[in-house]
Structure formats: C-alpha cells, structure tokens
Amino acid sequence: MPFIQINILKGRSPEKKERLIREVSDLVSEVLESPVQNVRVMINEVEPEHWGIAGDSVKKRNEVST
C-alpha cells in the first residue's frame, strides 16, 4: 500500500489540495501498478515560521522581500 506524505506551506485552497491528492494518487497508482484504492496521501501543512530556508524562516524571508 503506497503511502505518500507531502509537506507544504499553509495557504493553499481546499480545491488545490483536493487536486493534488487526486493527481498524486493517480500517478502513483500508474507508476507502481497499484490500485488507486490502495494509495494513501497525507498533506502536512507547515506554518511559514516553522519552515526554514538558508537559515531564515519563510515568514522572515517574506517580510524582508515585501
């Protein structure tokens, strides 16, 4: 049973997350030749202050760039 975890920053619409789940499920099913009913997808949404890039949080980087 394929189990896929996806980490993204908070802020995407429910529709985008539904599309992501559907398309990832379909692709994994096709590539691994596994029934789509067996594919599990978990989206972990992370706050911008909890995600770091090059030593700074995304929140801080966004504040500096605006």
C-alpha positions in Angstrom: 0.0 0.0 0.0 1.8 3.2 -1.1 1.7 6.0 1.5 2.8 9.4 0.2 3.5 12.3 2.6 3.6 15.9 1.2 4.9 18.8 3.2 3.7 22.3 2.0 3.3 25.7 3.5 -0.1 26.7 4.7 -2.2 28.8 2.5 -3.4 26.6 -0.4 -7.1 26.4 -1.1 -9.0 23.2 -0.4 -9.6 22.8 -4.1 -5.8 22.8 -4.8 -5.2 20.3 -2.1 -8.0 18.0 -3.5 -6.4 18.3 -6.9 -3.0 17.5 -5.5 -4.3 14.4 -3.7 -6.1 13.2 -6.9 -3.2 13.7 -9.3 -0.6 12.2 -6.9 -2.8 9.2 -6.3 -3.4 8.7 -10.0 0.3 9.0 -10.8 1.5 6.7 -8.0 -1.1 4.1 -9.0 0.0 4.2 -12.6 3.8 4.1 -11.9 3.7 1.4 -9.2 0.9 -0.5 -10.9 -1.1 -0.4 -7.7 -4.9 0.1 -7.5 -5.7 3.7 -6.7 -7.8 2.5 -3.9 -4.6 1.4 -2.1 -2.9 4.7 -2.4 -2.8 6.9 0.7 -1.8 10.6 0.6 -1.1 12.8 3.6 -0.7 16.5 3.3 1.2 18.2 6.2 0.7 21.9 6.2 3.5 23.9 7.9 3.3 27.4 9.2 5.8 29.8 7.4 7.6 30.5 10.7 8.3 26.7 11.1 9.9 26.3 7.6 13.5 27.5 7.2 15.5 28.2 4.1 19.2 29.2 4.3 18.9 30.0 8.0 15.8 32.1 7.9 12.1 31.2 8.3 9.9 31.6 5.3 7.9 34.1 7.3 11.0 36.3 7.9 12.1 35.9 4.2 8.6 37.0 3.1 8.6 40.0 5.4 12.0 41.1 4.0 11.0 40.7 0.4 7.9 42.9 0.7 
